[in-house]
Amino acid sequence: LKSPSIVDAISEDINAALGKDDAKTPEEMKIGELTAELDLRGIDYSDCIEADELRAKLKDARLSGRAGKDVLDNFNKATAEAMFDKEKNPMNLSKEELEAIKGEDGA
């Protein structure tokens, strides 16, 4: 039995926050999926010839947290929306409780 890697754990966390249950590791992804995520993250892969090179770039990008601004904006938006959705908010915090823990900068 293979233990999950840090990349797998991060992928699962991000996909869970975005409401996705179909988290895939780079090893499970098809070439089109790999290149789509690399494009989304703004990572150049023009030097890659083999699928394993794409997988390595994606793993590196995920581990280093490299992502395009849109990825981060969408993640933050989805996370904020999930906090106000009673079905996705595991702590079922009220709007008042959420406001109380919000930072002074509104985040």
C-alpha positions in Angstrom: 0.0 0.0 0.0 1.5 3.3 -1.1 1.3 6.2 1.3 0.0 9.5 -0.1 2.7 12.1 -1.0 2.6 15.8 0.0 1.5 16.6 -3.6 -1.5 14.2 -3.2 -2.4 15.8 0.1 -2.2 19.4 -1.3 -4.2 18.4 -4.3 -6.9 16.9 -2.2 -7.1 19.9 0.1 -7.3 22.3 -2.9 -9.9 20.3 -4.7 -11.9 19.8 -1.5 -11.9 23.6 -0.9 -13.1 24.0 -4.5 -15.8 21.4 -4.0 -14.2 18.9 -6.2 -14.2 15.2 -5.2 -12.2 14.0 -8.2 -8.8 15.0 -7.2 -6.1 13.5 -9.4 -2.4 13.1 -8.9 -0.2 13.9 -11.9 0.4 10.2 -12.4 -3.4 9.7 -12.9 -3.7 12.6 -15.3 -3.8 12.4 -19.1 -1.5 14.7 -21.1 -4.4 17.1 -21.9 -5.1 17.4 -18.2 -1.5 18.0 -17.4 -1.1 20.7 -20.0 -4.4 22.3 -19.0 -3.3 22.6 -15.3 0.2 23.8 -16.4 -1.5 26.5 -18.6 -3.8 27.4 -15.7 -0.8 27.9 -13.5 1.1 29.9 -16.1 3.9 27.3 -16.4 5.8 27.0 -19.6 6.2 23.4 -20.7 7.5 23.9 -24.3 10.7 22.1 -23.4 8.8 18.9 -22.4 8.7 16.0 -24.8 7.6 13.1 -22.5 4.6 12.9 -20.3 6.9 12.2 -17.3 8.5 15.7 -17.9 5.0 17.3 -17.8 4.2 15.4 -14.6 7.5 16.6 -13.0 6.8 20.2 -13.9 3.3 19.9 -12.5 4.5 18.3 -9.3 7.2 21.0 -8.9 4.6 23.7 -9.5 2.2 22.3 -7.0 4.9 21.8 -4.3 6.2 25.3 -4.8 2.7 26.8 -4.8 3.2 28.4 -8.2 -0.1 29.4 -9.7 -1.5 32.1 -11.9 -3.3 34.9 -10.3 -6.6 33.6 -11.5 -6.0 30.2 -9.8 -5.5 31.9 -6.5 -8.4 34.3 -7.0 -10.7 31.4 -7.9 -9.5 29.3 -4.9 -10.0 32.2 -2.5 -13.5 32.9 -3.9 -14.5 29.3 -3.7 -13.2 29.0 -0.1 -15.1 32.2 0.9 -18.3 31.0 -0.7 -17.9 27.5 0.9 -17.7 29.2 4.3 -21.1 30.7 3.8 -22.7 27.5 2.4 -24.1 25.5 5.3 -23.5 22.2 3.5 -19.9 23.0 2.8 -19.1 24.7 6.1 -18.1 21.8 8.3 -18.2 24.0 11.5 -21.6 25.5 10.6 -20.5 28.9 11.8 -23.1 31.6 11.7 -22.5 34.7 9.6 -21.9 36.7 12.8 -19.3 34.1 13.9 -17.6 34.3 10.6 -17.6 38.1 10.7 -16.1 38.0 14.2 -13.1 35.9 13.1 -12.5 37.8 9.9 -9.3 39.8 9.8 -9.2 43.6 10.1 -8.3 43.8 6.4 -11.6 42.0 5.5 -10.0 38.7 4.6 
